[in-house]
Amino acid sequence: MEEMRYLTFALGKGRLADKTLEMFERIGITCEEMKDKKTRRLIFVNEALKLRFFLAKGPDVPTYVEYGAADIGVVGKDTILEEGRNIYEVLDLQFGKCRMCICGPESAAELLQHHELIRVATKYPHIAKDYFYNKKHQTVEIIKLNGSIELAPIVGLSEVICDIVETGSTLRENGLSVLEEVCPLSARMVVNQVSMKMEQERITKLISDLKKIVNQ
């Protein structure tokens, strides 16, 4: 009999991975090795179930999945949209909920109505470009930043920002508000296209087990 191959998972580091592992435990998938916060290991294995896990930076998860280094990944919808990889998005895990929004001072709301050429600061240039060019049909100049995006309109670098909003308190504290919503975000499960065919039975079972928890 042919030996079962490992199913490999790439999990976005931090809160995302912690939440995912909690969820997996509820469907009987455990990985004790990962609970050791002091470990230097990069790959964690559950021999009994033939599963392997590794942690990766969020933006790298879709890359590992597309190239087949991981069969399955768990990552935020913002990362999936920004990276634009050829992968299947199979399940909304319903945690890590927030929104991608266009934000700025109230005075900038007017600029969004009249298709004026404005500058948009963001960590997510692809999402911003898609929103303004394909949905709003507004030509904008997109400025990629890595740090506190809220700073851009305050110091005059841009008129608005495209950023993730959870509670909106940082915006309010800095005199900014949500002007338009781009899309809702949450943690999603993604699958490699070849793995979906090769390991259809195992992956489909995993998805249906997780769905029961998500829909509780």
PAZAPA-4460 file (N, C-alpha, C; in steps of 0.05 Angstrom, whole numbers, plus 32768, in hexadecimal, padded with zeros to 4 digits):
% residues 216
    n_x    n_y    n_z   ca_x   ca_y   ca_z    c_x    c_y    c_z   seq   type   mol
   8011   7FE8   8000   8000   8000   8000   8011   8019   8000     1      M     A
   800A   802C   7FF0   801A   8044   7FED   8018   8055   8007     2      E     A
   802F   805E   8010   802F   806E   8029   8023   808A   8025     3      E     A
   8013   8092   8038   8006   80AC   8036   801B   80C2   8038     4      M     A
   8018   80D6   8026   802B   80EC   8027   8022   8101   803C     5      R     A
   8035   8112   8044   802E   8127   8057   801E   813D   8049     6      Y     A
   800A   8147   8057   7FFC   8160   804E   800A   8176   805D     7      L     A
   8013   818B   804E   8023   81A0   805A   8013   81BA   805C     8      T     A
   8013   81C7   8073   8004   81DF   8078   8018   81F7   807C     9      F     A
   8013   820D   806F   8021   8226   8075   800E   8239   8084    10      A     A
   8016   8241   809B   8004   8252   80AB   8011   826E   80AF    11      L     A
   8001   8283   80AC   800B   829E   80B0   8013   82A1   80CE    12      G     A
   802B   82AB   80D3   8035   82AD   80EE   8023   82BF   8100    13      K     A
   8025   82B9   811A   8017   82CB   812E   7FFB   82C2   8135    14      G     A
   7FEA   82D5   8139   7FCE   82D0   8141   7FC0   82BD   812E    15      R     A
   7FC5   82C0   8115   7FB8   82AF   8100   7FBE   8292   8105    16      L     A
   7FD8   828C   8109   7FE0   8270   810E   7FD3   8265   8127    17      A     A
   7FD4   8275   813D   7FC9   826D   8156   7FAB   8266   8154    18      D     A
   7F9C   8277   8146   7F80   8273   8142   7F7B   825A   8131    19      K     A
   7F8B   8257   811D   7F88   8240   810A   7F8C   8226   811A    20      T     A
   7FA1   8225   812A   7FA8   820C   8139   7F92   8206   814D    21      L     A
   7F86   821B   8159   7F70   8217   816C   7F59   8209   815D    22      E     A
   7F54   8213   8145   7F3E   8208   8134   7F44   81EB   812D    23      M     A
   7F5D   81E6   8125   7F64   81CB   811D   7F61   81B7   8134    24      F     A
   7F68   81C1   814C   7F65   81AF   8164   7F48   81A6   8167    25      E     A
   7F36   81B8   8161   7F1A   81B1   8164   7F10   819C   8150    26      R     A
   7F1F   8197   813B   7F18   8182   8128   7F2C   816A   812A    27      I     A
   7F3B   816A   8141   7F4D   8154   8146   7F68   8155   813A    28      G     A
   7F70   816C   812F   7F8B   816F   8124   7F9C   817E   8138    29      I     A
   7FB0   8171   8143   7FC1   817E   8157   7FDE   817E   814D    30      T     A
   7FED   8191   8158   800A   8191   8153   8017   819C   816C    31      C     A
   801D   818A   817E   8028   8192   8198   8042   81A2   8195    32      E     A
   8053   819A   8182   806D   81A7   817E   806A   81C6   817A    33      E     A
   8054   81CE   816E   8051   81EB   8168   804A   81FC   8181    34      M     A
   8043   81EE   8196   803B   81FD   81AE   8053   8207   81BE    35      K     A
   806A   81FB   81B8   8083   8203   81C5   808D   821E   81BA    36      D     A
   8089   8233   81C8   808F   824E   81BE   80AD   8252   81BB    37      K     A
   80BD   8241   81C9   80DA   8246   81C9   80E8   8236   81B2    38      K     A
   80D9   8225   81A4   80E5   8214   8190   80F1   8224   8179    39      T     A
   8107   8219   816E   8113   8225   8156   810C   8216   813D    40      R     A
   80FC   8202   8140   80F5   81F1   8129   80E5   8200   8114    41      R     A
   80E8   81F9   80FC   80DA   8206   80E6   80C2   81F5   80DC    42      L     A
   80C5   81DB   80DE   80B1   81C9   80D4   80A6   81B8   80EC    43      I     A
   808C   81B6   80EE   8080   81A7   8104   806F   8191   80F8    44      F     A
   8071   8179   8104   8064   8162   80F8   8051   8154   810B    45      V     A
   803A   814B   8100   8028   8139   810E   802B   811E   80FE    46      N     A
   803B   810C   8109   8041   80F3   80FB   8028   80E2   80F7    47      E     A
   8017   80E0   810C   8000   80CF   810B   7FED   80D6   80F4    48      A     A
   7FEA   80F0   80F0   7FD7   80F9   80DB   7FE5   8100   80C1    49      L     A
   7FFF   80FD   80C1   800F   8104   80A9   800B   8121   80A0    50      K     A
   800E   8133   80B4   800B   814F   80AE   8025   815E   80B6    51      L     A
   802B   8172   80A6   8042   8183   80AC   8039   81A0   80AD    52      R     A
   8045   81B0   80BF   803D   81CC   80C1   8057   81DD   80C0    53      F     A
   8055   81F5   80B4   806A   8208   80B8   805E   8224   80B9    54      F     A
   806C   8236   80C7   8063   8252   80C9   8071   8263   80B5    55      L     A
   8063   8276   80A9   806F   8287   8095   8064   82A3   8099    56      A     A
   8072   82B7   808E   8067   82D2   808E   804F   82D2   807C    57      K     A
   803A   82E0   8084   8021   82E1   8075   8023   82E2   8057    58      G     A
   8032   82F7   804C   8034   82F9   802F   8041   82E2   8021    59      P     A
   8050   82D2   8030   805E   82BB   8024   804C   82A2   8022    60      D     A
   8037   82A1   8032   8026   8289   8033   801A   8282   8017    61      V     A
   800E   8295   8008   8003   828E   7FEE   8019   8284   7FDB    62      P     A
   8031   828E   7FDE   8048   8286   7FCC   804F   8269   7FD2    63      T     A
   8051   8261   7FEB   8057   8245   7FF2   8041   8233   7FE7    64      Y     A
   8028   823C   7FE9   8012   822B   7FE0   8012   8229   7FC1    65      V     A
   8016   8240   7FB3   8015   823F   7F96   802A   822C   7F8B    66      E     A
   8042   822D   7F97   8058   821C   7F8C   8058   8200   7F98    67      Y     A
   8045   81F9   7FA9   8042   81DE   7FB2   8055   81D7   7FC9    68      G     A
   8063   81EA   7FD5   8073   81E5   7FEC   8061   81E0   8004    69      A     A
   8048   81EB   8003   8033   81E4   8016   801A   81DD   8006    70      A     A
   800C   81C9   8010   7FF3   81C1   8003   7FDC   81D5   800A    71      D     A
   7FDD   81DE   8023   7FC8   81EE   802E   7FD4   8206   803D    72      I     A
   7FC7   821D   803C   7FD0   8234   804B   7FB9   8242   8059    73      G     A
   7FBF   8250   806E   7FAB   8260   807C   7FB6   827C   807D    74      V     A
   7FA8   8290   8072   7FB2   82AB   8070   7F9B   82BE   806D    75      V     A
   7FA0   82D8   8072   7F8B   82EC   8070   7F83   82F1   8053    76      G     A
   7F69   82F8   804F   7F5F   82FE   8034   7F6F   8315   8027    77      K     A
   7F77   8328   8037   7F87   833F   802D   7FA0   8335   801F    78      D     A
   7FAE   8321   802B   7FC6   8316   801F   7FC0   8307   8005    79      T     A
   7FAA   82F8   8005   7FA3   82E9   7FED   7F9E   82FD   7FD6    80      I     A
   7F8F   8312   7FDB   7F89   8326   7FC6   7FA3   8335   7FBD    81      L     A
   7FB4   833C   7FD0   7FCC   834B   7FCA   7FE0   833A   7FBA    82      E     A
   7FE3   8321   7FC2   7FF7   8310   7FB5   7FEE   8305   7F9A    83      E     A
   7FD4   8301   7F96   7FC9   82F8   7F7C   7FD5   82DE   7F72    84      G     A
   7FD8   82CB   7F83   7FE4   82B1   7F7B   7FCF   829E   7F6F    85      R     A
   7FD8   828A   7F60   7FC6   8276   7F54   7FC1   8260   7F69    86      N     A
   7FAD   8265   7F7A   7FA7   8251   7F8F   7F88   8251   7F92    87      I     A
   7F7E   823C   7F9E   7F61   823A   7FA3   7F5C   8245   7FBF    88      Y     A
   7F49   8257   7FC2   7F3F   8260   7FDC   7F27   824F   7FE2    89      E     A
   7F29   823E   7FF7   7F14   822A   7FFB   7F02   822F   8013    90      V     A
   7F0B   8240   8026   7EFA   8243   803F   7F00   825D   804D    91      L     A
   7EEB   826B   8054   7EED   8282   8066   7EEB   8278   8082    92      D     A
   7F01   827C   8091   7F02   8271   80AD   7EF4   8283   80C1    93      L     A
   7EEB   829A   80B8   7EDA   82AC   80C8   7EE7   82B8   80E1    94      Q     A
   7F02   82B8   80E2   7F0F   82C7   80F8   7F22   82DB   80EC    95      F     A
   7F2C   82ED   80FD   7F3E   8302   80F3   7F2E   8315   80E1    96      G     A
   7F15   831A   80E8   7F04   832A   80D7   7F0B   8348   80D8    97      K     A
   7F0D   8354   80C1   7F12   8371   80C0   7F0A   837A   80A3    98      C     A
   7F10   8393   809C   7F08   839D   8082   7F1F   83AC   8075    99      R     A
   7F21   83AA   805A   7F33   83BA   804C   7F24   83D3   8044   100      M     A
   7F2E   83EB   804B   7F1F   8403   8047   7F30   841A   803B   101      C     A
   7F22   842C   802E   7F2F   8445   8026   7F29   8459   803C   102      I     A
   7F3E   8465   8048   7F3A   8477   805F   7F48   8491   805A   103      C     A
   7F40   84A5   8069   7F4D   84BF   8066   7F3D   84D4   8076   104      G     A
   7F45   84ED   8075   7F35   8502   8082   7F1B   8505   8074   105      P     A
   7F06   850F   8082   7EEC   8512   8075   7EED   8522   805B   106      E     A
   7F00   8535   805B   7F02   8547   8043   7F09   8538   802A   107      S     A
   7F15   8520   802D   7F1D   8510   8016   7F06   8501   8009   108      A     A
   7EEF   84FF   8017   7ED8   84F0   800D   7ED0   84FB   7FF2   109      A     A
   7ED1   8515   7FF0   7ECA   8524   7FD7   7EDB   851A   7FBF   110      E     A
   7EF5   8517   7FC5   7F08   850F   7FAF   7F02   84F3   7FA4   111      L     A
   7EF5   84E3   7FB5   7EEF   84C7   7FAC   7ED6   84C7   7F9A   112      L     A
   7EC7   84DC   7F9B   7EAE   84DE   7F8B   7EB3   84E7   7F6F   113      Q     A
   7EC7   84F7   7F6B   7ECA   8505   7F52   7EE1   84FB   7F40   114      H     A
   7EEA   84E3   7F46   7EFF   84D7   7F35   7F17   84E8   7F31   115      H     A
   7F1E   84F7   7F46   7F36   8508   7F44   7F4F   84F7   7F47   116      E     A
   7F65   8500   7F3C   7F7E   84F2   7F3F   7F88   84F7   7F5B   117      L     A
   7F89   84E2   7F6C   7F92   84E5   7F87   7FA7   84D1   7F8D   118      I     A
   7FB5   84D5   7FA3   7FCA   84C2   7FAC   7FBF   84B0   7FC2   119      R     A
   7FC5   8497   7FC0   7FBB   8483   7FD3   7FD3   8475   7FDF   120      V     A
   7FD7   8476   7FF9   7FED   8468   8007   7FE2   844E   8012   121      A     A
   7FF3   8439   800F   7FE9   841E   8017   8000   840A   8019   122      T     A
   7FFB   83F5   8029   800D   83DE   802A   8004   83CA   8014   123      K     A
   7FEC   83CF   8009   7FDF   83BC   7FF6   7FDB   83C8   7FDB   124      Y     A
   7FF1   83CD   7FCB   7FEE   83DB   7FB2   7FDC   83CC   7F9E   125      P     A
   7FDD   83B1   7F9E   7FCC   83A3   7F8A   7FAF   83A5   7F90   126      H     A
   7FA8   83A3   7FAA   7F8C   83A6   7FB2   7F82   83C2   7FAC   127      I     A
   7F92   83D6   7FB3   7F8B   83F2   7FAE   7F87   83F7   7F90   128      A     A
   7F9A   83ED   7F80   7F98   83F1   7F63   7F7F   83E5   7F57   129      K     A
   7F7A   83CC   7F60   7F63   83BE   7F56   7F49   83CD   7F5D   130      D     A
   7F48   83D7   7F75   7F30   83E5   7F7E   7F2B   83FF   7F6F   131      Y     A
   7F40   840F   7F6D   7F3D   8429   7F60   7F3B   8427   7F41   132      F     A
   7F4B   8415   7F35   7F4B   8414   7F18   7F33   8403   7F0D   133      Y     A
   7F2E   83EC   7F1A   7F1A   83DA   7F0F   7EFE   83DE   7F1A   134      N     A
   7EFC   83E7   7F33   7EE1   83EA   7F3F   7ED7   8407   7F3E   135      K     A
   7EE9   841A   7F44   7EE1   8436   7F44   7EE8   8445   7F2A   136      K     A
   7EF9   8438   7F1A   7F02   8445   7F01   7F0D   8461   7F07   137      H     A
   7F1D   8463   7F1B   7F29   847C   7F23   7F48   8479   7F21   138      Q     A
   7F55   848B   7F13   7F72   848A   7F10   7F7E   8496   7F2A   139      T     A
   7F90   8487   7F36   7F9D   8490   7F4F   7FBB   848A   7F4E   140      V     A
   7FC9   8498   7F5E   7FE6   8492   7F61   7FE8   8482   7F7B   141      E     A
   7FF3   846A   7F79   7FF5   8459   7F91   8011   845A   7F9C   142      I     A
   8013   8460   7FB6   802D   8462   7FC4   802F   844B   7FD8   143      I     A
   8042   8439   7FD4   8046   8422   7FE5   8055   842A   7FFE   144      K     A
   804A   8424   8015   8057   8429   802F   8058   8410   803F   145      L     A
   806A   840F   8053   806C   83F7   8063   8064   83FB   8080   146      N     A
   8065   8414   8089   8060   841A   80A6   8044   8423   80AB   147      G     A
   8041   8437   80BD   8027   8441   80C4   801A   8451   80AD   148      S     A
   8007   8444   80A0   7FFB   8450   8089   7FEB   8469   8090   149      I     A
   7FE0   8469   80A8   7FD0   8480   80B1   7FDF   849B   80B0   150      E     A
   7FF9   8499   80B1   800A   84B1   80B1   8008   84C0   8096   151      L     A
   8004   84B1   8080   8006   84BD   8065   7FF4   84D5   8060   152      A     A
   7FD9   84D3   8066   7FC9   84EB   8061   7FCE   8501   8075   153      P     A
   7FD7   84FA   808D   7FDC   850E   80A2   7FF3   8521   809A   154      I     A
   8008   8515   808E   801F   8525   8086   801E   852E   8069   155      V     A
   8008   8527   805B   8005   8531   8040   8011   8520   802A   156      G     A
   8019   8508   8031   8025   84F6   801D   800F   84EC   8009   157      L     A
   7FF7   84E7   8014   7FE1   84DE   8003   7FC7   84EA   800D   158      S     A
   7FB3   84E9   7FFB   7F98   84F3   8003   7F89   84DE   8014   159      E     A
   7F8C   84C5   800C   7F7F   84AF   801A   7F92   8497   801D   160      V     A
   7F89   8483   802D   7F98   846B   8030   7F86   8453   802A   161      I     A
   7F92   843C   8023   7F83   8423   8020   7F90   8411   8034   162      C     A
   7F80   8409   8049   7F8C   83FA   805F   7F77   83E9   806D   163      D     A
   7F81   83D6   807D   7F6F   83C5   808D   7F65   83D4   80A5   164      I     A
   7F4B   83D2   80AA   7F3E   83DF   80C1   7F31   83C9   80D2   165      V     A
   7F39   83C8   80EC   7F2C   83B6   80FE   7F17   83C5   810E   166      E     A
   7F20   83D7   8120   7F0D   83E6   8130   7F0A   8403   8127   167      T     A
   7F1E   840D   8119   7F1D   8429   8110   7F27   843D   8125   168      G     A
   7F30   8433   813C   7F38   8446   8151   7F51   8455   814A   169      S     A
   7F65   8448   813D   7F7D   8457   8134   7F76   846D   8121   170      T     A
   7F63   8467   810F   7F5A   847B   80FB   7F4F   8493   810A   171      L     A
   7F3C   848E   811C   7F2E   84A3   812B   7F41   84B4   813A   172      R     A
   7F54   84A7   8147   7F68   84B6   8157   7F78   84C9   8147   173      E     A
   7F7A   84C4   812D   7F8A   84D4   811B   7F79   84E5   8107   174      N     A
   7F60   84E8   810E   7F4E   84F9   80FE   7F47   84EE   80E3   175      G     A
   7F49   84D3   80E0   7F42   84C7   80C7   7F29   84B5   80CA   176      L     A
   7F1C   84AE   80B4   7F05   849C   80B6   7F03   848B   809D   177      S     A
   7EF2   8476   809F   7EEE   8465   8088   7EDD   8474   8074   178      V     A
   7EE6   8476   805B   7ED7   8484   8047   7EC9   8470   8034   179      L     A
   7ED6   845A   802F   7ECA   8445   801E   7ED4   842A   8027   180      E     A
   7EC4   8415   8024   7ECD   83FA   802A   7ED4   83EC   8011   181      E     A
   7EEC   83E0   8010   7EF5   83D1   7FF9   7EEA   83B4   7FF9   182      V     A
   7EEF   83A6   8010   7EE5   838B   8012   7EE8   8381   802F   183      C     A
   7ED8   836D   8037   7EDB   8361   8052   7EF3   834D   8051   184      P     A
   7F00   834A   8068   7F17   8338   8069   7F14   8325   8081   185      L     A
   7F21   830E   807E   7F22   82FB   8094   7F37   82E5   808D   186      S     A
   7F3C   82D3   809F   7F4F   82BD   8099   7F42   82A9   8085   187      A     A
   7F52   82A1   8072   7F48   828E   805E   7F5B   8276   805B   188      R     A
   7F4F   825F   8053   7F5F   8248   804D   7F63   8247   802F   189      M     A
   7F7C   8242   8026   7F82   8240   800A   7F90   8225   8004   190      V     A
   7F8D   821C   7FEC   7F97   8201   7FE5   7FA6   8203   7FCA   191      V     A
   7FBC   81F4   7FC8   7FCB   81F1   7FB0   7FBA   81E2   7F9B   192      N     A
   7FBB   81EB   7F82   7FA8   81E0   7F6D   7FAD   81C3   7F67   193      Q     A
   7FC7   81BB   7F67   7FCD   819E   7F62   7FC5   818D   7F7A   194      V     A
   7FCB   8197   7F92   7FC5   8189   7FAB   7FA7   8183   7FAD   195      S     A
   7F97   8196   7FA3   7F7A   8194   7FA5   7F71   817B   7F95   196      M     A
   7F7F   8175   7F7F   7F78   815E   7F6F   7F84   8144   7F7B   197      K     A
   7F9E   8146   7F83   7FAC   812E   7F8D   7FA2   8125   7FA8   198      M     A
   7F9B   8138   7FB9   7F93   8132   7FD5   7F76   813A   7FDA   199      E     A
   7F66   8137   7FC5   7F4B   8142   7FC7   7F3C   8137   7FDF   200      Q     A
   7F3E   811D   7FE4   7F2E   8111   7FFA   7F36   811D   8015   201      E     A
   7F50   811E   801B   7F59   8128   8035   7F53   8146   8038   202      R     A
   7F57   8155   8023   7F53   8172   8025   7F35   8178   8027   203      I     A
   7F25   816A   8018   7F08   816E   8019   7EFD   8168   8035   204      T     A
   7F07   8153   8041   7EFF   814C   805C   7F07   8161   8070   205      K     A
   7F1F   816B   806D   7F29   8180   807F   7F17   8199   807C   206      L     A
   7F10   81A1   8064   7EFF   81B8   805F   7EE4   81B4   806C   207      I     A
   7ED8   819C   8068   7EBD   8198   8073   7EBD   8197   8092   208      S     A
   7ED2   818C   809E   7ED5   818C   80BB   7ED7   81A8   80C6   209      D     A
   7EE7   81B9   80B8   7EEA   81D4   80C1   7ED1   81E5   80BD   210      L     A
   7EC2   81DF   80A7   7EA9   81ED   80A2   7E95   81EA   80B8   211      K     A
   7E95   81D2   80C4   7E82   81CC   80DA   7E87   81DF   80F2   212      K     A
   7EA1   81E4   80F7   7EA9   81F5   810D   7EA3   8212   8106   213      I     A
   7EAA   821A   80EE   7EA6   8236   80E5   7E89   823D   80E7   214      V     A
   7E78   822B   80E0   7E5B   8231   80DE   7E4C   822C   80F9   215      N     A
   7E5A   8225   810E   7E4D   8220   8128   7E42   823A   8133   216      Q     A
***
